[in-house]
Amino acid sequence: MTSSVQLPAGRLPTPLVAAPDERLTRHGVHLLLKRDDLAHPLLPGNKFRKLRPNLAAALEAGHDTLLTFGGAYSNHLRATAAAGRLLGLRTVGVVRGDELARRPLNDSLAAAAADGMRLHFLDRAAYRRKTDPEVLAPLLERYGPACVLPEGGSNSLAVHGCTELGREIGAAADVVAVACGTGGTLAGLGAGLAPGTRAIGVAVLRGGFLADEVLRLQQDAFGGRRGDWRVDDRFHCGGFARTGPELAAFTADFAARHRAALDGAAVEPVYVAKTLHAVFRLAEEGAFPPGTRVAAVITGS
Ligand SMILES: *Cc1c(COP(=O)(O)O)cnc(C)c1O
């Protein structure tokens, strides 16, 4: 690295803690929580693993600006803003939905702005074409040359960064369950798994496109499919950030039962709640042979 700027130090490997639950042990399933939410205080979980190699590359290339994309509640935008502040890089967040420009910022965008991120709101049609030159070039014209990171931060470097998550778990689990938003975390985790361990990606968006997306990310990063993984599209509860009474009740109950394993932290509702809920439903369906150790990745808090 040519720059003297320090990349944010993380606390890796993150802890893997047992969370025995009678509703699972009844089916012979042992639950473990991979506390990736503890990876870094400002860049939790998979966002730290995905950003770190991209930040190193951006500094190496001499960039002083990061430009990236996300929805109004994007954890990736927020993490990128925090990373920019820590490293002294300027950040530009391109946000889906131009109607948001006329409203007060929500907490997530306000936190990004407080970290110095400049927010640029795009209407949904333009946002869909955000990487086309007609949309991207004017943005770079306006904000200056920048290292451009994709939505959710999922590119090849990010996928490589997430292989370490699989290696940290190693042979300590037979199945790893992880939320799938853009799929970069599953793509890397799957490739880093120990032989004999498989991963289940829990899609948090509807549409059934995530398995193809994870495969595409693995092809870009490794030249082909790697590891034993699949995506389950049944647990998104109607779509991104959607919930329902059953999921909400499950989440509150889980946090109460597993206060110790979670250090009293709440269960992150958009990704982690759906992942944990999926594990319980799969166990009820008999998807895991007795004796299976299932590690659920707590990707954020
Ligand atoms: C971003 C995020 C995910 C999704 O990761 P992808 O690599 O986009 O699939 C999962 N959990 C949390 C808490 C996140 O912030």
The ligand as an SDF file (V2000), in Angstrom:
LIG
                    3D

 15 15  0  0  0  0  0  0  0  0999 V2000
  -25.7650   -5.7850    3.5070 C   0  0  0  0  0  0  0  0  0  0  0  0
  -26.2480   -6.7490    4.5010 C   0  0  0  0  0  0  0  0  0  0  0  0
  -26.5140   -8.0990    4.1590 C   0  0  0  0  0  0  0  0  0  0  0  0
  -26.5070   -8.5940    2.7440 C   0  0  0  0  0  0  0  0  0  0  0  0
  -25.2440   -8.8880    2.2250 O   0  0  0  0  0  0  0  0  0  0  0  0
  -25.0880   -9.1690    0.6570 P   0  0  0  0  0  0  0  0  0  0  0  0
  -23.6320   -9.4100    0.5060 O   0  0  0  0  0  0  0  0  0  0  0  0
  -25.5320   -7.9130   -0.0390 O   0  0  0  0  0  0  0  0  0  0  0  0
  -25.9320  -10.3140    0.2880 O   0  0  0  0  0  0  0  0  0  0  0  0
  -26.8610   -8.9710    5.1730 C   0  0  0  0  0  0  0  0  0  0  0  0
  -26.9890   -8.5480    6.4470 N   0  0  0  0  0  0  0  0  0  0  0  0
  -26.7730   -7.2650    6.8110 C   0  0  0  0  0  0  0  0  0  0  0  0
  -26.9710   -6.8820    8.2290 C   0  0  0  0  0  0  0  0  0  0  0  0
  -26.4000   -6.3320    5.8530 C   0  0  0  0  0  0  0  0  0  0  0  0
  -26.2050   -5.0600    6.2260 O   0  0  0  0  0  0  0  0  0  0  0  0
  1  2  1  0
  2  3  1  0
  2 14  2  0
  3  4  1  0
  3 10  2  0
  4  5  1  0
  5  6  1  0
  6  7  2  0
  6  8  1  0
  6  9  1  0
 10 11  1  0
 11 12  2  0
 12 13  1  0
 12 14  1  0
 14 15  1  0
M  END
$$$$
